[in-house]
Amino acid sequence: MTKYVFVTGGVVSSLGKGIAAASLAAILESRGIRVTNIKLDPYINVDPGTMSPFQHGEV
């Protein structure tokens, strides 16, 4: 049976969420659970590289 874990948050940086997700995956894999990490960028039809840091919450 497939189960999903979503790591979300507006306060923690993308790097922090990535580290948290990778750490959780490492713990689960050490217990013999098969894990696949997928990063999903929620911007639709927008390039976040051209947005102001204030617009997408970096500041």
mmCIF file of the N, C-alpha and C atoms, coordinates in Angstrom:
data_MODEL
# 
_entry.id   MODEL 
# 
loop_
_atom_site.group_PDB 
_atom_site.id 
_atom_site.type_symbol 
_atom_site.label_atom_id 
_atom_site.label_alt_id 
_atom_site.label_comp_id 
_atom_site.label_asym_id 
_atom_site.label_entity_id 
_atom_site.label_seq_id 
_atom_site.pdbx_PDB_ins_code 
_atom_site.Cartn_x 
_atom_site.Cartn_y 
_atom_site.Cartn_z 
_atom_site.occupancy 
_atom_site.B_iso_or_equiv 
_atom_site.pdbx_formal_charge 
_atom_site.auth_seq_id 
_atom_site.auth_comp_id 
_atom_site.auth_asym_id 
_atom_site.auth_atom_id 
_atom_site.pdbx_PDB_model_num 
ATOM 1   N N  . MET A 1 1  ? 0.839  -1.174 0.000   1.00 0.00 ? 1  MET A N  1 
ATOM 2   C CA . MET A 1 1  ? 0.000  0.000  0.000   1.00 0.00 ? 1  MET A CA 1 
ATOM 3   C C  . MET A 1 1  ? 0.889  1.243  0.000   1.00 0.00 ? 1  MET A C  1 
ATOM 4   N N  . THR A 1 2  ? 0.635  2.145  -0.919  1.00 0.00 ? 2  THR A N  1 
ATOM 5   C CA . THR A 1 2  ? 1.418  3.365  -1.033  1.00 0.00 ? 2  THR A CA 1 
ATOM 6   C C  . THR A 1 2  ? 0.957  4.384  -0.006  1.00 0.00 ? 2  THR A C  1 
ATOM 7   N N  . LYS A 1 3  ? 1.934  5.015  0.635   1.00 0.00 ? 3  LYS A N  1 
ATOM 8   C CA . LYS A 1 3  ? 1.647  6.091  1.587   1.00 0.00 ? 3  LYS A CA 1 
ATOM 9   C C  . LYS A 1 3  ? 2.468  7.299  1.181   1.00 0.00 ? 3  LYS A C  1 
ATOM 10  N N  . TYR A 1 4  ? 1.958  8.475  1.473   1.00 0.00 ? 4  TYR A N  1 
ATOM 11  C CA . TYR A 1 4  ? 2.616  9.714  1.079   1.00 0.00 ? 4  TYR A CA 1 
ATOM 12  C C  . TYR A 1 4  ? 2.923  10.562 2.305   1.00 0.00 ? 4  TYR A C  1 
ATOM 13  N N  . VAL A 1 5  ? 4.065  11.261 2.258   1.00 0.00 ? 5  VAL A N  1 
ATOM 14  C CA . VAL A 1 5  ? 4.423  12.242 3.277   1.00 0.00 ? 5  VAL A CA 1 
ATOM 15  C C  . VAL A 1 5  ? 4.722  13.532 2.540   1.00 0.00 ? 5  VAL A C  1 
ATOM 16  N N  . PHE A 1 6  ? 4.027  14.594 2.892   1.00 0.00 ? 6  PHE A N  1 
ATOM 17  C CA . PHE A 1 6  ? 4.255  15.897 2.282   1.00 0.00 ? 6  PHE A CA 1 
ATOM 18  C C  . PHE A 1 6  ? 4.995  16.778 3.277   1.00 0.00 ? 6  PHE A C  1 
ATOM 19  N N  . VAL A 1 7  ? 6.097  17.392 2.828   1.00 0.00 ? 7  VAL A N  1 
ATOM 20  C CA . VAL A 1 7  ? 6.836  18.343 3.656   1.00 0.00 ? 7  VAL A CA 1 
ATOM 21  C C  . VAL A 1 7  ? 6.553  19.714 3.072   1.00 0.00 ? 7  VAL A C  1 
ATOM 22  N N  . THR A 1 8  ? 5.808  20.528 3.808   1.00 0.00 ? 8  THR A N  1 
ATOM 23  C CA . THR A 1 8  ? 5.432  21.853 3.330   1.00 0.00 ? 8  THR A CA 1 
ATOM 24  C C  . THR A 1 8  ? 5.767  22.885 4.391   1.00 0.00 ? 8  THR A C  1 
ATOM 25  N N  . GLY A 1 9  ? 5.655  24.141 4.025   1.00 0.00 ? 9  GLY A N  1 
ATOM 26  C CA . GLY A 1 9  ? 5.853  25.205 5.001   1.00 0.00 ? 9  GLY A CA 1 
ATOM 27  C C  . GLY A 1 9  ? 6.276  26.479 4.316   1.00 0.00 ? 9  GLY A C  1 
ATOM 28  N N  . GLY A 1 10 ? 5.827  27.581 4.848   1.00 0.00 ? 10 GLY A N  1 
ATOM 29  C CA . GLY A 1 10 ? 6.163  28.871 4.271   1.00 0.00 ? 10 GLY A CA 1 
ATOM 30  C C  . GLY A 1 10 ? 7.298  29.565 4.980   1.00 0.00 ? 10 GLY A C  1 
ATOM 31  N N  . VAL A 1 11 ? 7.624  29.137 6.200   1.00 0.00 ? 11 VAL A N  1 
ATOM 32  C CA . VAL A 1 11 ? 8.639  29.827 6.982   1.00 0.00 ? 11 VAL A CA 1 
ATOM 33  C C  . VAL A 1 11 ? 10.020 29.243 6.732   1.00 0.00 ? 11 VAL A C  1 
ATOM 34  N N  . VAL A 1 12 ? 10.093 27.934 6.591   1.00 0.00 ? 12 VAL A N  1 
ATOM 35  C CA . VAL A 1 12 ? 11.369 27.261 6.375   1.00 0.00 ? 12 VAL A CA 1 
ATOM 36  C C  . VAL A 1 12 ? 11.761 27.427 4.913   1.00 0.00 ? 12 VAL A C  1 
ATOM 37  N N  . SER A 1 13 ? 13.041 27.667 4.663   1.00 0.00 ? 13 SER A N  1 
ATOM 38  C CA . SER A 1 13 ? 13.502 27.829 3.286   1.00 0.00 ? 13 SER A CA 1 
ATOM 39  C C  . SER A 1 13 ? 13.371 26.518 2.524   1.00 0.00 ? 13 SER A C  1 
ATOM 40  N N  . SER A 1 14 ? 13.480 26.604 1.205   1.00 0.00 ? 14 SER A N  1 
ATOM 41  C CA . SER A 1 14 ? 13.431 25.388 0.384   1.00 0.00 ? 14 SER A CA 1 
ATOM 42  C C  . SER A 1 14 ? 14.554 24.436 0.756   1.00 0.00 ? 14 SER A C  1 
ATOM 43  N N  . LEU A 1 15 ? 15.714 24.992 1.077   1.00 0.00 ? 15 LEU A N  1 
ATOM 44  C CA . LEU A 1 15 ? 16.841 24.159 1.485   1.00 0.00 ? 15 LEU A CA 1 
ATOM 45  C C  . LEU A 1 15 ? 16.502 23.410 2.771   1.00 0.00 ? 15 LEU A C  1 
ATOM 46  N N  . GLY A 1 16 ? 15.876 24.103 3.715   1.00 0.00 ? 16 GLY A N  1 
ATOM 47  C CA . GLY A 1 16 ? 15.500 23.468 4.983   1.00 0.00 ? 16 GLY A CA 1 
ATOM 48  C C  . GLY A 1 16 ? 14.487 22.357 4.790   1.00 0.00 ? 16 GLY A C  1 
ATOM 49  N N  . LYS A 1 17 ? 13.501 22.583 3.908   1.00 0.00 ? 17 LYS A N  1 
ATOM 50  C CA . LYS A 1 17 ? 12.497 21.550 3.636   1.00 0.00 ? 17 LYS A CA 1 
ATOM 51  C C  . LYS A 1 17 ? 13.134 20.365 2.929   1.00 0.00 ? 17 LYS A C  1 
ATOM 52  N N  . GLY A 1 18 ? 14.073 20.636 2.045   1.00 0.00 ? 18 GLY A N  1 
ATOM 53  C CA . GLY A 1 18 ? 14.766 19.559 1.338   1.00 0.00 ? 18 GLY A CA 1 
ATOM 54  C C  . GLY A 1 18 ? 15.597 18.709 2.283   1.00 0.00 ? 18 GLY A C  1 
ATOM 55  N N  . ILE A 1 19 ? 16.272 19.366 3.218   1.00 0.00 ? 19 ILE A N  1 
ATOM 56  C CA . ILE A 1 19 ? 17.076 18.630 4.197   1.00 0.00 ? 19 ILE A CA 1 
ATOM 57  C C  . ILE A 1 19 ? 16.171 17.797 5.096   1.00 0.00 ? 19 ILE A C  1 
ATOM 58  N N  . ALA A 1 20 ? 15.045 18.370 5.512   1.00 0.00 ? 20 ALA A N  1 
ATOM 59  C CA . ALA A 1 20 ? 14.102 17.627 6.360   1.00 0.00 ? 20 ALA A CA 1 
ATOM 60  C C  . ALA A 1 20 ? 13.553 16.412 5.616   1.00 0.00 ? 20 ALA A C  1 
ATOM 61  N N  . ALA A 1 21 ? 13.183 16.592 4.351   1.00 0.00 ? 21 ALA A N  1 
ATOM 62  C CA . ALA A 1 21 ? 12.636 15.483 3.564   1.00 0.00 ? 21 ALA A CA 1 
ATOM 63  C C  . ALA A 1 21 ? 13.694 14.405 3.335   1.00 0.00 ? 21 ALA A C  1 
ATOM 64  N N  . ALA A 1 22 ? 14.923 14.819 3.024   1.00 0.00 ? 22 ALA A N  1 
ATOM 65  C CA . ALA A 1 22 ? 16.001 13.854 2.789   1.00 0.00 ? 22 ALA A CA 1 
ATOM 66  C C  . ALA A 1 22 ? 16.347 13.094 4.066   1.00 0.00 ? 22 ALA A C  1 
ATOM 67  N N  . SER A 1 23 ? 16.333 13.789 5.193   1.00 0.00 ? 23 SER A N  1 
ATOM 68  C CA . SER A 1 23 ? 16.621 13.133 6.472   1.00 0.00 ? 23 SER A CA 1 
ATOM 69  C C  . SER A 1 23 ? 15.546 12.110 6.817   1.00 0.00 ? 23 SER A C  1 
ATOM 70  N N  . LEU A 1 24 ? 14.295 12.492 6.612   1.00 0.00 ? 24 LEU A N  1 
ATOM 71  C CA . LEU A 1 24 ? 13.193 11.568 6.869   1.00 0.00 ? 24 LEU A CA 1 
ATOM 72  C C  . LEU A 1 24 ? 13.294 10.346 5.953   1.00 0.00 ? 24 LEU A C  1 
ATOM 73  N N  . ALA A 1 25 ? 13.637 10.584 4.691   1.00 0.00 ? 25 ALA A N  1 
ATOM 74  C CA . ALA A 1 25 ? 13.794 9.476  3.744   1.00 0.00 ? 25 ALA A CA 1 
ATOM 75  C C  . ALA A 1 25 ? 14.920 8.542  4.181   1.00 0.00 ? 25 ALA A C  1 
ATOM 76  N N  . ALA A 1 26 ? 16.023 9.109  4.664   1.00 0.00 ? 26 ALA A N  1 
ATOM 77  C CA . ALA A 1 26 ? 17.144 8.280  5.115   1.00 0.00 ? 26 ALA A CA 1 
ATOM 78  C C  . ALA A 1 26 ? 16.749 7.423  6.316   1.00 0.00 ? 26 ALA A C  1 
ATOM 79  N N  . ILE A 1 27 ? 15.979 8.009  7.232   1.00 0.00 ? 27 ILE A N  1 
ATOM 80  C CA . ILE A 1 27 ? 15.522 7.244  8.402   1.00 0.00 ? 27 ILE A CA 1 
ATOM 81  C C  . ILE A 1 27 ? 14.606 6.101  7.969   1.00 0.00 ? 27 ILE A C  1 
ATOM 82  N N  . LEU A 1 28 ? 13.662 6.404  7.076   1.00 0.00 ? 28 LEU A N  1 
ATOM 83  C CA . LEU A 1 28 ? 12.734 5.368  6.613   1.00 0.00 ? 28 LEU A CA 1 
ATOM 84  C C  . LEU A 1 28 ? 13.462 4.269  5.850   1.00 0.00 ? 28 LEU A C  1 
ATOM 85  N N  . GLU A 1 29 ? 14.431 4.663  4.993   1.00 0.00 ? 29 GLU A N  1 
ATOM 86  C CA . GLU A 1 29 ? 15.191 3.664  4.238   1.00 0.00 ? 29 GLU A CA 1 
ATOM 87  C C  . GLU A 1 29 ? 16.024 2.784  5.162   1.00 0.00 ? 29 GLU A C  1 
ATOM 88  N N  . SER A 1 30 ? 16.539 3.354  6.250   1.00 0.00 ? 30 SER A N  1 
ATOM 89  C CA . SER A 1 30 ? 17.327 2.552  7.192   1.00 0.00 ? 30 SER A CA 1 
ATOM 90  C C  . SER A 1 30 ? 16.466 1.495  7.877   1.00 0.00 ? 30 SER A C  1 
ATOM 91  N N  . ARG A 1 31 ? 15.151 1.697  7.869   1.00 0.00 ? 31 ARG A N  1 
ATOM 92  C CA . ARG A 1 31 ? 14.219 0.717  8.447   1.00 0.00 ? 31 ARG A CA 1 
ATOM 93  C C  . ARG A 1 31 ? 13.652 -0.221 7.381   1.00 0.00 ? 31 ARG A C  1 
ATOM 94  N N  . GLY A 1 32 ? 14.199 -0.137 6.155   1.00 0.00 ? 32 GLY A N  1 
ATOM 95  C CA . GLY A 1 32 ? 13.797 -1.064 5.105   1.00 0.00 ? 32 GLY A CA 1 
ATOM 96  C C  . GLY A 1 32 ? 12.598 -0.629 4.286   1.00 0.00 ? 32 GLY A C  1 
ATOM 97  N N  . ILE A 1 33 ? 12.206 0.625  4.407   1.00 0.00 ? 33 ILE A N  1 
ATOM 98  C CA . ILE A 1 33 ? 11.061 1.132  3.651   1.00 0.00 ? 33 ILE A CA 1 
ATOM 99  C C  . ILE A 1 33 ? 11.578 1.789  2.376   1.00 0.00 ? 33 ILE A C  1 
ATOM 100 N N  . ARG A 1 34 ? 10.986 1.436  1.254   1.00 0.00 ? 34 ARG A N  1 
ATOM 101 C CA . ARG A 1 34 ? 11.391 2.024  -0.024  1.00 0.00 ? 34 ARG A CA 1 
ATOM 102 C C  . ARG A 1 34 ? 10.842 3.446  -0.119  1.00 0.00 ? 34 ARG A C  1 
ATOM 103 N N  . VAL A 1 35 ? 11.709 4.403  -0.444  1.00 0.00 ? 35 VAL A N  1 
ATOM 104 C CA . VAL A 1 35 ? 11.338 5.821  -0.452  1.00 0.00 ? 35 VAL A CA 1 
ATOM 105 C C  . VAL A 1 35 ? 11.741 6.445  -1.777  1.00 0.00 ? 35 VAL A C  1 
ATOM 106 N N  . THR A 1 36 ? 10.884 7.307  -2.307  1.00 0.00 ? 36 THR A N  1 
ATOM 107 C CA . THR A 1 36 ? 11.200 8.117  -3.478  1.00 0.00 ? 36 THR A CA 1 
ATOM 108 C C  . THR A 1 36 ? 10.884 9.566  -3.140  1.00 0.00 ? 36 THR A C  1 
ATOM 109 N N  . ASN A 1 37 ? 11.888 10.438 -3.214  1.00 0.00 ? 37 ASN A N  1 
ATOM 110 C CA . ASN A 1 37 ? 11.672 11.862 -2.970  1.00 0.00 ? 37 ASN A CA 1 
ATOM 111 C C  . ASN A 1 37 ? 11.334 12.550 -4.283  1.00 0.00 ? 37 ASN A C  1 
ATOM 112 N N  . ILE A 1 38 ? 10.332 13.396 -4.259  1.00 0.00 ? 38 ILE A N  1 
ATOM 113 C CA . ILE A 1 38 ? 9.953  14.182 -5.427  1.00 0.00 ? 38 ILE A CA 1 
ATOM 114 C C  . ILE A 1 38 ? 9.802  15.628 -4.989  1.00 0.00 ? 38 ILE A C  1 
ATOM 115 N N  . LYS A 1 39 ? 10.512 16.535 -5.658  1.00 0.00 ? 39 LYS A N  1 
ATOM 116 C CA . LYS A 1 39 ? 10.365 17.957 -5.356  1.00 0.00 ? 39 LYS A CA 1 
ATOM 117 C C  . LYS A 1 39 ? 9.343  18.537 -6.321  1.00 0.00 ? 39 LYS A C  1 
ATOM 118 N N  . LEU A 1 40 ? 8.382  19.218 -5.775  1.00 0.00 ? 40 LEU A N  1 
ATOM 119 C CA . LEU A 1 40 ? 7.326  19.820 -6.579  1.00 0.00 ? 40 LEU A CA 1 
ATOM 120 C C  . LEU A 1 40 ? 7.389  21.322 -6.403  1.00 0.00 ? 40 LEU A C  1 
ATOM 121 N N  . ASP A 1 41 ? 7.550  22.040 -7.494  1.00 0.00 ? 41 ASP A N  1 
ATOM 122 C CA . ASP A 1 41 ? 7.575  23.499 -7.445  1.00 0.00 ? 41 ASP A CA 1 
ATOM 123 C C  . ASP A 1 41 ? 6.170  23.998 -7.742  1.00 0.00 ? 41 ASP A C  1 
ATOM 124 N N  . PRO A 1 42 ? 5.531  24.672 -6.802  1.00 0.00 ? 42 PRO A N  1 
ATOM 125 C CA . PRO A 1 42 ? 4.117  25.014 -6.957  1.00 0.00 ? 42 PRO A CA 1 
ATOM 126 C C  . PRO A 1 42 ? 3.817  26.166 -7.908  1.00 0.00 ? 42 PRO A C  1 
ATOM 127 N N  . TYR A 1 43 ? 4.826  26.710 -8.542  1.00 0.00 ? 43 TYR A N  1 
ATOM 128 C CA . TYR A 1 43 ? 4.581  27.831 -9.448  1.00 0.00 ? 43 TYR A CA 1 
ATOM 129 C C  . TYR A 1 43 ? 4.064  27.310 -10.785 1.00 0.00 ? 43 TYR A C  1 
ATOM 130 N N  . ILE A 1 44 ? 2.899  27.762 -11.211 1.00 0.00 ? 44 ILE A N  1 
ATOM 131 C CA . ILE A 1 44 ? 2.316  27.345 -12.476 1.00 0.00 ? 44 ILE A CA 1 
ATOM 132 C C  . ILE A 1 44 ? 2.448  28.498 -13.467 1.00 0.00 ? 44 ILE A C  1 
ATOM 133 N N  . ASN A 1 45 ? 3.096  28.240 -14.590 1.00 0.00 ? 45 ASN A N  1 
ATOM 134 C CA . ASN A 1 45 ? 3.298  29.228 -15.653 1.00 0.00 ? 45 ASN A CA 1 
ATOM 135 C C  . ASN A 1 45 ? 4.045  30.464 -15.173 1.00 0.00 ? 45 ASN A C  1 
ATOM 136 N N  . VAL A 1 46 ? 4.895  30.309 -14.168 1.00 0.00 ? 46 VAL A N  1 
ATOM 137 C CA . VAL A 1 46 ? 5.698  31.420 -13.657 1.00 0.00 ? 46 VAL A CA 1 
ATOM 138 C C  . VAL A 1 46 ? 7.106  30.895 -13.418 1.00 0.00 ? 46 VAL A C  1 
ATOM 139 N N  . ASP A 1 47 ? 8.100  31.680 -13.805 1.00 0.00 ? 47 ASP A N  1 
ATOM 140 C CA . ASP A 1 47 ? 9.485  31.328 -13.520 1.00 0.00 ? 47 ASP A CA 1 
ATOM 141 C C  . ASP A 1 47 ? 9.882  32.026 -12.224 1.00 0.00 ? 47 ASP A C  1 
ATOM 142 N N  . PRO A 1 48 ? 10.046 31.306 -11.109 1.00 0.00 ? 48 PRO A N  1 
ATOM 143 C CA . PRO A 1 48 ? 10.365 31.953 -9.847  1.00 0.00 ? 48 PRO A CA 1 
ATOM 144 C C  . PRO A 1 48 ? 11.710 32.679 -9.881  1.00 0.00 ? 48 PRO A C  1 
ATOM 145 N N  . GLY A 1 49 ? 12.567 32.339 -10.844 1.00 0.00 ? 49 GLY A N  1 
ATOM 146 C CA . GLY A 1 49 ? 13.844 33.033 -10.967 1.00 0.00 ? 49 GLY A CA 1 
ATOM 147 C C  . GLY A 1 49 ? 13.696 34.479 -11.389 1.00 0.00 ? 49 GLY A C  1 
ATOM 148 N N  . THR A 1 50 ? 12.574 34.808 -12.024 1.00 0.00 ? 50 THR A N  1 
ATOM 149 C CA . THR A 1 50 ? 12.351 36.192 -12.455 1.00 0.00 ? 50 THR A CA 1 
ATOM 150 C C  . THR A 1 50 ? 11.457 36.961 -11.488 1.00 0.00 ? 50 THR A C  1 
ATOM 151 N N  . MET A 1 51 ? 10.991 36.302 -10.429 1.00 0.00 ? 51 MET A N  1 
ATOM 152 C CA . MET A 1 51 ? 10.130 36.966 -9.455  1.00 0.00 ? 51 MET A CA 1 
ATOM 153 C C  . MET A 1 51 ? 10.969 37.664 -8.390  1.00 0.00 ? 51 MET A C  1 
ATOM 154 N N  . SER A 1 52 ? 10.397 38.680 -7.798  1.00 0.00 ? 52 SER A N  1 
ATOM 155 C CA . SER A 1 52 ? 11.025 39.348 -6.668  1.00 0.00 ? 52 SER A CA 1 
ATOM 156 C C  . SER A 1 52 ? 11.046 38.388 -5.481  1.00 0.00 ? 52 SER A C  1 
ATOM 157 N N  . PRO A 1 53 ? 12.124 38.399 -4.681  1.00 0.00 ? 53 PRO A N  1 
ATOM 158 C CA . PRO A 1 53 ? 12.154 37.534 -3.493  1.00 0.00 ? 53 PRO A CA 1 
ATOM 159 C C  . PRO A 1 53 ? 10.981 37.791 -2.546  1.00 0.00 ? 53 PRO A C  1 
ATOM 160 N N  . PHE A 1 54 ? 10.459 39.000 -2.542  1.00 0.00 ? 54 PHE A N  1 
ATOM 161 C CA . PHE A 1 54 ? 9.307  39.315 -1.693  1.00 0.00 ? 54 PHE A CA 1 
ATOM 162 C C  . PHE A 1 54 ? 8.048  38.613 -2.203  1.00 0.00 ? 54 PHE A C  1 
ATOM 163 N N  . GLN A 1 55 ? 7.942  38.432 -3.538  1.00 0.00 ? 55 GLN A N  1 
ATOM 164 C CA . GLN A 1 55 ? 6.748  37.820 -4.120  1.00 0.00 ? 55 GLN A CA 1 
ATOM 165 C C  . GLN A 1 55 ? 6.606  36.350 -3.759  1.00 0.00 ? 55 GLN A C  1 
ATOM 166 N N  . HIS A 1 56 ? 7.734  35.642 -3.707  1.00 0.00 ? 56 HIS A N  1 
ATOM 167 C CA . HIS A 1 56 ? 7.609  34.210 -3.438  1.00 0.00 ? 56 HIS A CA 1 
ATOM 168 C C  . HIS A 1 56 ? 8.168  33.806 -2.081  1.00 0.00 ? 56 HIS A C  1 
ATOM 169 N N  . GLY A 1 57 ? 8.319  34.771 -1.181  1.00 0.00 ? 57 GLY A N  1 
ATOM 170 C CA . GLY A 1 57 ? 8.537  34.471 0.224   1.00 0.00 ? 57 GLY A CA 1 
ATOM 171 C C  . GLY A 1 57 ? 9.944  34.161 0.678   1.00 0.00 ? 57 GLY A C  1 
ATOM 172 N N  . GLU A 1 58 ? 10.959 34.614 -0.061  1.00 0.00 ? 58 GLU A N  1 
ATOM 173 C CA . GLU A 1 58 ? 12.325 34.383 0.399   1.00 0.00 ? 58 GLU A CA 1 
ATOM 174 C C  . GLU A 1 58 ? 12.731 35.362 1.479   1.00 0.00 ? 58 GLU A C  1 
ATOM 175 N N  . VAL A 1 59 ? 12.056 36.488 1.537   1.00 0.00 ? 59 VAL A N  1 
ATOM 176 C CA . VAL A 1 59 ? 12.438 37.533 2.503   1.00 0.00 ? 59 VAL A CA 1 
ATOM 177 C C  . VAL A 1 59 ? 11.417 37.593 3.602   1.00 0.00 ? 59 VAL A C  1 
# 
